[in-house]
Each structure stands twice: as C-alpha cells, then as structure tokens.
Amino acid sequence: MQQIVNFIIKNKNFLLFFFLFSISILFTIQSHSYHKSKFINSANFLTGGIYNSVNNISVYLNLKSQNQLLVEENNRLRSLVLNSGIEIDSTYIDSTSFNNIYNVYNANIIKNNYSLTDNILTINKGNNDSIKQDFGVISSKGIIGIIDRTSNNYATVISILNTTSKISAQLKKTNHFGTLIWNAKSPEFVQLIDIPKIAPVKTGDTIITSGRSSIFPKGIPVGVISNFQLDTSENYYEINIQLFNDMTNLEHTYIIKNKNAKEINKLQKEN
C-alpha cells in the first residue's frame, strides 16, 4: 500500500496531466459528432477484432463436435434422398432413387485393409447401434462393402477389395447387369463380369449397383469403365472399373438397412 502511495506522489504531475487530458478528450468527443463517430468506429473495430479472434479460437476448439453434427445432418439428408425420387450427379451417392424402405446409419472405419487378397474393414458400430449382418456399407462417393460380423459395439465389413466379394452391378445407361468382383491386383480397380457382348459398353461409362439384391439399392455409384475385353467364350465382357472411392483413404461411412430384406430373402429361398 505504501508503495502505491509513493508511486502516486512521485508521479503526481503526470497523473494529473493524464487525468485532465482524458477529461478533455471525453468532452471533445461528446460535443463533436464527427469525433464521436470516429471514436465509436475505432472502438467497434478494436472490439470486433477481439471478438473475431475469440470466435475463431472457439470454432477451432469445437471442430470435433461440429463435424459430428454435420455427419448426423448428412445422415438424415442421405436417408431422405435414398427414400425419395431424387437423381443428382452420378459420382455421388445422392444419385439414387428408391422407395421408402431404407434406414441409414453413420459409422467410422477404425481399421482398413486394402493390401491383402481378402480385405476386411472394421467400423465403430455394432449390435447396440442396430447394425446387423448383410447391411450395405457406402461412403459419400460410392460402395465400400457388406457387413460380415457384429459385436455389441463393432462390426467387420467384407470390402469390395475381397476376392470372395460378389455384388450385382450394372451399366448406368442401360439395364445390362453382371457381377462385381476383385482380381486382387490393384485397390483402384474392380472387375465387372458377365455383361453380354450386345451391351453398349464404352470407356468412361458409369457403373452402379443394380438393386437386384436385398443389400444395396439400385443406383449406388461404383466407378467408371477403364477398359474392357471379351472373355474366352467371346459372349461376355470382362470390364475393368476404376472406383470412385479411394479405398486406401476411408473414414466416414453410411450403413444401409433394407427394412424388407427378410421378406425378400425368405421369398427367394422358397423358389
């Protein structure tokens, strides 16, 4: 306390000058509209800069929660699109048109294999999240695989980069369909077989799921035709498909449940 008193006594002239100067500035601002507006603008600029910096820090710290909100919103919108009649760009999953029979769940891939012959992925959703065997797995760009096994909180996915994977797919421009397989040579390409040679196959054409199973709806993007040739019988094409998905760089996924799958499978087994 004594040090404060000594400081005031020692600097009394300066402090008196500063006090009187501040009062004069205040009177000047109050009595002149021009000076007042300049002061307000300067104050707004200063406080605005501070608020903007604080907001940027807050936004950065909240990125994780905001990303989660965006994923949930995308999931809701994707479910609406899957169950509507909307057709958009063929390179995105929103290019589908379906009846109101699908539920969509979001999940993250926590383990991704792509260098083996029979690649399996692991996601962070399972039985507790209503995820079951034979649900389809996609990303925002296209097909990823099919749910194989589930535990309470996790599930494994048979990747399309798996030599045991067989998925019905077709040319987008026509209804000619075949079977999507993988020859284990490259994670960028899968193969479409059993397309009849009368089909108008062209390099660059889009391949989509055919909807001829209870797993994937019709219209899920797969990739584009890179090259093709006739098989040994010369009756069917063997087509090399460049995937829309980068299978070596996956994180967010969407799980598709066909609510009528049991009924469809039961009927097919009876025939």
C-alpha positions, -999 to +999 in steps of 0.1 A: +000+000+000+028+024+009+045+016-025+013+027-043+011+060-023+048+066-031+042+060-068+013+084-068+033+111-050+063+106-073+042+108-105+015+132-094+022+158-121+020+131-149-011+116-134-028+149-131-020+157-167-033+123-179-065+128-159-071+163-173-062+152-208-087+123-206-115+146-194-107+170-223-108+142-248-141+129-234-157+164-236-144+168-272-159+135-282-192+143-266-196+178-280-185+170-316-204+144-336-175+138-360-151+130-333-177+109-316-184+088-347-146+083-352-142+071-317-171+047-319-159+033-352-124+028-337-138+011-307-160-011-328-130-020-349-110-029-319-137-049-301-147-065-334-112-078-339-111-092-304-145-109-308-134-123-342-102-138-327-121-153-298-147-167-321-120-183-344-105-199-313-139-212-302-147-225-336-114-244-338-120-259-304-155-270-314-145-286-347-150-321-335-185-315-322-194-295-353-181-323-375-203-348-356-233-326-362-225-324-399-222-362-401-256-366-384-272-340-407-257-357-437-270-390-425-305-375-421-304-359-456-290-391-472-318-411-457-343-387-473-326-389-506-324-427-506-361-428-499-371-401-524-370-400-562-341-376-565-313-381-591-282-360-590-245-363-601-236-399-608-203-397-589-221-392-556-244-414-535-271-388-538-277-400-574-301-427-562-338-432-563-356-456-540-388-464-523-392-457-486-377-489-474-342-480-462-327-468-430-293-452-429-268-452-401-234-434-399-202-450-387-164-445-388-138-470-401-113-478-374-093-503-393-089-505-431-071-533-451-065-529-488-032-548-495-044-583-489-064-606-512-093-608-488-096-574-472-117-568-441-126-534-426-137-526-390-163-500-381-172-485-347-209-495-347-224-529-338-254-546-324-261-519-299-265-495-328-289-518-347-261-529-372-266-564-385-250-588-409-256-582-446-262-545-443-246-525-471-217-501-464-211-470-486-194-436-484-204-403-499-188-414-532-199-449-535-199-486-525-175-499-498-187-534-488-211-556-468-213-561-431-200-596-422-199-600-384-210-578-355-203-575-318-220-551-294-201-521-304-182-530-336-186-547-369-164-561-397-170-554-433-162-575-463-145-549-486-152-548-523-114-554-524-120-590-513-118-620-537-149-635-521-170-604-527-197-607-554-221-578-558-246-572-586-238-541-607-249-527-640-242-501-667-259-469-656-271-461-692-288-495-697-301-523-676-273-547-686-260-562-654-233-585-642-212-594-611-187-571-595-156-590-583-119-582-575-088-598-590-066-587-561-042-567-584-050-531-575-070-512-549-080-487-575-099-512-598-125-539-595-139-560-623-174-564-637-181-598-655-210-615-672-220-584-692-233-597-726-214-585-757-246-569-771-244-543-743-232-509-755-201-508-734-179-477-736-148-464-718-158-438-693-193-451-687-206-452-651-212-484-632-238-485-604-253-512-582-282-529-599-306-533-570-310-570-577-304-580-541-317-570-507-284-554-497-278-524-519-305-502-536-302-496-573-280-466-582-252-467-557-221-454-576-192-479-581-169-463-607-162-458-644-152-482-671-114-480-676-111-507-703-128-539-714-125-571-735-144-602-744-139-633-723-126-666-737-161-676-749-164-642-766-200-639-753-194-617-723-173-587-715-147-585-688-147-549-677-121-531-656-138-505-633-119-476-618-135-469-584-149-436-573-138-443-538-102-442-528-102-474-508-069-466-492-083-435-476-116-441-459-131-428-427-168-418-427-193-444-438-230-449-441-247-482-433-278-491-453-306-513-439-333-527-462-363-530-439-378-556-463-347-577-466-360-607-445-392-609-466-372-607-499-347-634-488-374-657-475-393-655-508-362-661-528-353-692-507-387-707-513-382-706-551 
